[in-house]
Amino acid sequence: MEARTLDGKVAIVTGAGRGIGRGMALALAREGAKVVVASRTRSTVDAVADEIRAEGGEAIGVACDVGQRDQVYACVQQAVDTYGTVHIMISNAQGFGTEAAPRASTVFMAVEDTDEDEWEYTFRTGATASLWFMKAVFPHMKAQKYGKIINFASSSGQIGFEGNTCYNATKEAIRAISRTAAREWGQHGINVNIINPALETRAFDAWKTARPDFVEALKEKIPMRRLGDPERDAGPLAVFLSGPGSDYITGSTFMLEGGMHTLP
Ligand SMILES: NC(=O)c1ccc[n+]([C@@H]2O[C@H](COP(=O)([O-])OP(=O)(O)OC[C@H]3O[C@@H](n4cnc5c(N)ncnc54)[C@H](OP(=O)(O)O)[C@@H]3O)[C@@H](O)[C@H]2O)c1
């Protein structure tokens, strides 16, 4: 068999039970990575791991709520116990709503009405979870002088999209943490980059229900005139940012949006 870009590499992908996470997990496995498929629902992570194995790849499903510190560290430990180390860490999961009443996506809430439980939960499952994973994988990446960390943010945060205070804040915090780690950890052979996507997924469908006019108008605003697809569009970027092609790129935000925001 021909050598593949990620042969011998071990990846953790959170939020991989569906959507963008699933698309990236499949793509990494097709390039030879052993993948830890992580999200809360046992049946979905097992189904994606089965899908990977059915294609001849290697994967395990791990039920992990990224909002729980002990589960984050346990997930990384399980990757190390199973495959020896972690080379690629993709923090893609993001919680919405509150712990008691989680939602599939954001709903409009004016800044002055910001709910503090929602602030805490959105932040914990976003920025704090990304930081926990980064701290947990760092010793392994530093020791092997190889690490590719990909964190997920959103152009909503960059532009301060109305009604999204909690989400915008956690996503911009993720970018700030990522840039800081990029500067500190480059010397150890660790790259830290960010993806800002606009892709058709369940989170997007939930948003479509909440704001149908806005989402329809959005397609017209995207220069490529379509919403991206998790496998076709996120898969190749995740492989690139996980492999040797991106060795000299760190601290950067990749706009996977079909040109929707061409920010300077
Ligand atoms: N789709 C877009 O256009 C878009 C735009 C901007 C940013 N993003 C970002 O891209 C990432 C992926 O979004 P998506 O559209 O693929 O979402 P999605 O289709 O809703 O999938 C989310 C995944 O995350 C998991 N998840 C949710 N909360 C979790 C938690 N607390 N712990 C562990 N896993 C959890 C879900 O599985 P379980 O429910 O089983 O846990 C699911 O597998 C998110 O960070 C999102 O904010 C997406």
The ligand as an SDF file (V2000), in Angstrom:
LIG
                    3D

 48 52  0  0  0  0  0  0  0  0999 V2000
  -21.6680   24.2420   11.3100 N   0  0  0  0  0  0  0  0  0  0  0  0
  -21.2010   25.4520   11.1530 C   0  0  0  0  0  0  0  0  0  0  0  0
  -21.4290   26.0960   10.1340 O   0  0  0  0  0  0  0  0  0  0  0  0
  -20.3530   26.0860   12.2200 C   0  0  0  0  0  0  0  0  0  0  0  0
  -20.1150   27.4610   12.1540 C   0  0  0  0  0  0  0  0  0  0  0  0
  -19.2470   28.0410   13.0630 C   0  0  0  0  0  0  0  0  0  0  0  0
  -18.6220   27.2420   14.0110 C   0  0  0  0  0  0  0  0  0  0  0  0
  -18.9060   25.9190   14.0880 N   0  0  0  0  0  0  0  0  0  0  0  0
  -18.2220   25.1120   15.1220 C   0  0  0  0  0  0  0  0  0  0  0  0
  -17.8040   23.8650   14.5720 O   0  0  0  0  0  0  0  0  0  0  0  0
  -17.8460   22.8520   15.5750 C   0  0  0  0  0  0  0  0  0  0  0  0
  -18.6690   21.6510   15.1060 C   0  0  0  0  0  0  0  0  0  0  0  0
  -19.9660   22.0610   14.8030 O   0  0  0  0  0  0  0  0  0  0  0  0
  -21.0200   21.1540   14.0440 P   0  0  0  0  0  0  0  0  0  0  0  0
  -21.8090   22.0890   13.1910 O   0  0  0  0  0  0  0  0  0  0  0  0
  -20.3640   19.9770   13.4220 O   0  0  0  0  0  0  0  0  0  0  0  0
  -21.9670   20.6730   15.2660 O   0  0  0  0  0  0  0  0  0  0  0  0
  -22.9850   19.4490   15.3550 P   0  0  0  0  0  0  0  0  0  0  0  0
  -23.3620   18.9110   14.0230 O   0  0  0  0  0  0  0  0  0  0  0  0
  -24.0640   19.8980   16.2630 O   0  0  0  0  0  0  0  0  0  0  0  0
  -22.1210   18.3340   16.0970 O   0  0  0  0  0  0  0  0  0  0  0  0
  -21.6470   18.6100   17.3670 C   0  0  0  0  0  0  0  0  0  0  0  0
  -20.9030   17.4030   17.9190 C   0  0  0  0  0  0  0  0  0  0  0  0
  -20.3800   17.7730   19.2000 O   0  0  0  0  0  0  0  0  0  0  0  0
  -20.8230   16.8370   20.1920 C   0  0  0  0  0  0  0  0  0  0  0  0
  -20.9700   17.5410   21.4600 N   0  0  0  0  0  0  0  0  0  0  0  0
  -21.8160   18.5450   21.7860 C   0  0  0  0  0  0  0  0  0  0  0  0
  -21.6160   18.9010   23.0660 N   0  0  0  0  0  0  0  0  0  0  0  0
  -20.6200   18.1070   23.5540 C   0  0  0  0  0  0  0  0  0  0  0  0
  -19.9860   17.9840   24.7980 C   0  0  0  0  0  0  0  0  0  0  0  0
  -20.3320   18.7360   25.8470 N   0  0  0  0  0  0  0  0  0  0  0  0
  -19.0060   17.0600   24.9250 N   0  0  0  0  0  0  0  0  0  0  0  0
  -18.6570   16.2730   23.8990 C   0  0  0  0  0  0  0  0  0  0  0  0
  -19.2130   16.3440   22.6900 N   0  0  0  0  0  0  0  0  0  0  0  0
  -20.2020   17.2450   22.5330 C   0  0  0  0  0  0  0  0  0  0  0  0
  -22.1300   16.2630   19.6150 C   0  0  0  0  0  0  0  0  0  0  0  0
  -22.3930   14.9460   20.0710 O   0  0  0  0  0  0  0  0  0  0  0  0
  -23.1380   14.5800   21.4260 P   0  0  0  0  0  0  0  0  0  0  0  0
  -24.3950   15.3950   21.4650 O   0  0  0  0  0  0  0  0  0  0  0  0
  -23.3390   13.1220   21.3300 O   0  0  0  0  0  0  0  0  0  0  0  0
  -22.1660   14.9310   22.5040 O   0  0  0  0  0  0  0  0  0  0  0  0
  -21.7880   16.1990   18.1240 C   0  0  0  0  0  0  0  0  0  0  0  0
  -21.0660   15.0310   17.8470 O   0  0  0  0  0  0  0  0  0  0  0  0
  -18.3890   23.5500   16.8370 C   0  0  0  0  0  0  0  0  0  0  0  0
  -17.2980   23.9910   17.6260 O   0  0  0  0  0  0  0  0  0  0  0  0
  -19.1360   24.7360   16.2800 C   0  0  0  0  0  0  0  0  0  0  0  0
  -19.2720   25.8010   17.2150 O   0  0  0  0  0  0  0  0  0  0  0  0
  -19.7660   25.3190   13.2100 C   0  0  0  0  0  0  0  0  0  0  0  0
  1  2  1  0
  2  3  2  0
  2  4  1  0
  4  5  1  0
  4 48  2  0
  5  6  2  0
  6  7  1  0
  7  8  2  0
  8  9  1  0
  8 48  1  0
  9 10  1  0
  9 46  1  0
 10 11  1  0
 11 12  1  0
 11 44  1  0
 12 13  1  0
 13 14  1  0
 14 15  2  0
 14 16  1  0
 14 17  1  0
 17 18  1  0
 18 19  2  0
 18 20  1  0
 18 21  1  0
 21 22  1  0
 22 23  1  0
 23 24  1  0
 23 42  1  0
 24 25  1  0
 25 26  1  0
 25 36  1  0
 26 27  1  0
 26 35  1  0
 27 28  2  0
 28 29  1  0
 29 30  1  0
 29 35  2  0
 30 31  1  0
 30 32  2  0
 32 33  1  0
 33 34  2  0
 34 35  1  0
 36 37  1  0
 36 42  1  0
 37 38  1  0
 38 39  2  0
 38 40  1  0
 38 41  1  0
 42 43  1  0
 44 45  1  0
 44 46  1  0
 46 47  1  0
M  CHG  2   8   1  16  -1
M  END
$$$$
